[in-house]
Amino acid sequence: MISNSSAFRMVADVPLVVPEVNADHLAMIETQSWRRESGGYIVTNPNCSAIGLVLALKPLEERFGIESLFVSTMQAVSGAGYPGVASLDILGNVVPFIKNEEEKLQEEVGKLLGRLDGRKVELLDAKVSAHCNRVAVEDGHTECVSIKFKKKAEREEILEAWNEFLPLQGLHLPTAPDQPVEYDPSVDRPQPRLDRMRGRGMAATVGRLRECSLLDWKFVVLSHNTIRGAAGAALLNAEVLARTGKLDKLGIPTRIISAKAVAVTA
């Protein structure tokens, strides 16, 4: 089962996976109780706001380490599912509360960026604080991030980390973006209307990198919540499992031809 539900994301032996970030966590399926009992397993993908965030964070965590993180989200109405938020509640408005969203974002970042130690994940040793807001945007979650590193990082080093972040090379997965993190140097980007479909909706767009007077650096990250944040995330996990033979063991013949992420809410 490849699930977009939040139900099993934080269960100790269930991998919570963004393939570019922590595909090695898929090894956990071999020790799941379901695997022993039936041969099956569960793999989950994260909350829609966590995915774009950890794509931007992964190359930074690898090079500099993360000590603390503050993130404030501006989340599209499509993330609330159909029919979403009533028009008279959201037009001309910001709703500064999304049930359980802040808790999920804070917890899931720790697991996604954590280290696999045998049968379990050692959570990222960092403080994470999140504010989650619903805004009058159709698609695309925008997140303002401030970050403190364990090692000193220069601006050019951060940009280099994002530009050189090219995981999944050689797997040729139909849904995977060629460049998972795209940096836009414009002073007013990223914007949902202009940037949410980068990488066919599967890439995260980062911009406005600048020094932070409270922590070290701050930036803005945008990702498509119903493509990368939901359906596309599940498809990409399925493609990785198929390519690495994790579906063949179940007796399911697999041949990846093409895949298209449809709009399914996170």
N, C-alpha and C positions, 0 to 999 in steps of 0.2 A: 504494500500500500504506500503510495506517495501522496502525502496529505498536505493540504493548505490550511487545515484546521489548526487552531491553537491548542487543541486538547492534549496532545502528547509532546509538544515542543520541548518542554523542560523536564520530561521524564529522563532519568539518569542514563538508561541504556538506549535511548532513541536519538539518532543523529539529527541535529538541526543544521541544515546544510545550504550554503550558497557555494556552488562548485568552485568558483574562482577564489573563494576565501578559505574553505576548510573541507575540501573533498576527501582528505585523509580521514575525517570523522566517519565516513561511510563504513570503515572497518568495524564499527560498533555493532553493525547488524548481525555479525557472526555470533555474538554472545547474547543476543536477545532471547527472551524466553519463548517468543513465538517461533523463532528459528529452530529451537530445539524440539518444539512440540509439533509444528506443522511444516517446517521448511520455509515459511513466509517471514516477512519482516515489515517494519514501518520506517519510513524516512519522511521527515517533515521539512517544509521550507518556512522561513520566518515571517513575521509581521511585515506588512508592506512598507512601513516607515523604516524598519531595521535594515532592509536589504540594500537600498541605495546608500545608507549611512556606512555599513560595514564594507561595501565595495571601496568607498573613499578611504576608510580607516585602515584596511588591511595592509597596503604597502607602507603606510606610515608606522603602524605597529611593528612591522618587520624590521624597519631601519632604526627607529628612534625609541620605541616603547611608549606606551600611553600611561600616564599617571592619573589624569583626571579629564573628564569630558563633560561639557554642557551642550545640550542640543534643544532647540526650540523649533517645533514643526509647524508647517502650514499645510494641512492635509486636504486633498480634494474631496468633494462631496461624493464622488463615485466610490470612495473607500467605505462609505457607510452602507453599501449594497443598494439594491433596488427596492423601493423607490427613492432611497437616499434620505436626504434631509428636506423637510418641507420648505418650499420656496420662500414663504413668508418668514421662516425662521433663519434663513441663511443669506438672502439677498441684502446687501448693504450691512452685513453683520460678520462677526467672528465669534465662534463658539469656543471658549477656552476650556473645553472638557470633552474628552472622548473616553467612554467607559473602558477601564483596564488598559488603555493604550500606553500610558506612561510607564506603568509597571512592566508591561510586555517588552517595550523598547529597552528599558534599562536591563532587564534580565537577559533578554536574547542577545544583546551585544556581548555580554560577558561570556555566554556559551559559544557564540559564533567565533569570537576571537580568542577563545581559550585553547589550551593545549591538550591533545589526546594523550592520556597516560594509561596505557593498558585498556581497561574496559570502561573507563570514565573520562570525562572532560574536566580538566582543572580550569575553572573559570578565570577569565582575564582579571588580573590583579590591578584594577583601576576603579576609581569612583566615577559613576555615571549619573547625571541628573538630566531629566527630560521634562519639557513642557510640550504638550500636544494640543493643537488647535485645529478646528475645522473651519475652512474658509470657502468663499464662493468661487471656487475653481472646479471645472469639470473633471479633469484628469491631470495627475502630476503632483507628487508630494515634494514640497520645498522645505529644506531644513537648514537652519542657521546653527553653525557648530563653532564652539570654542574649545581648544584642546591644549593640555599641558603635557609635554613629552618628558620622558626619563632622561633622554640625551638631547643636547642642544641641536637644533635644526635650523639651517639657513633656508631662506626662501627658495633658492635655486635647487637645493637638495630635496625639498618637498615636491616641487614641480617635476624634478627628475624621477622621484619615486612613483608619482602617478603615471608619467609618460612611459616608464619602463615596466609597468605592471601589466604583463601579458601572459597570464596563466592559461591553461587548457590548450596551449599550442600543440599541434600534432594530433589532437583528438578529432578535429573536424566535425564539431557538433553543430547541427543546423541552426539551433536557437542561440548559440553563444555569440556575443558581440566580438568583433575583431579587437576593439579597444574597450575594455570594461569601464574605464574611467577616462572621460574626456575633459580636459581643462579648457575653459573659454576665458581669454584674457580681457574681454570687454568689461567695462566698469559696471554694467547693469545686467549681467547674465550670471547664472542661468535664469530663464523664465519658462514657466510651464507651456505656454502657447508656442514658444519658439524652439524649445529644446527637449521636450519630453519624448520625442520619437527618435532620438539619436540611437544608433545601433539597433534600428527597428524596434525601438522601445525597450531594449534590453540593457542599454548602457546607462551609467550614472554620469551626470554632467556636473563638474565642479567649477566654481568661480569665486571671485572676490577674495582671494587669499591675501591676508594682511595681518600685521602684528596685532596681538590682543593685549590690552593694558592690564587685564586681570590674570589671564593664563599666558600662553606663549603665542599661539596663532589662532586665527579664525577664518572661516570660509563658509560658502553656501554650496549645498549639494541638492540636486534635483534628480528624481527618478520617476518613471511611469508606474503608478501604483497598481493598475489593473493588468499590465503586461509583465513588467519585471517583478512587480510586487505580488503577483498572484499566479495567473495561469502560466506565464512564461517561466516563472521560478520552478513550478512543478514539472513542466516539460523539460527544462534543462536538467533537473535532477534525474528524470527518467532517461534522458539521453546519456548521461554519465554512467548510470547503472547498466544500461544496455551495452555501451561501448566497453565497459570493464568486465562484462560477462556476469553481472550480478542478477540478470534476468534469465540467462540461459540455465542457471542452476535450478530454476523453478520449472524447467521444461517448457519455457515460453520461447519460441523461435523469434529472434529479433533481427530486424534490418532497418536501419534508420535511413529513410529517404528524404523526408522533409517534415517540418513541423511549423505550425502557426499558433501563436499565443492569442487566444480569444479573451475578451474582457470578462473576467471572473473576479469578484471582489475578494479582498484579503480578509 
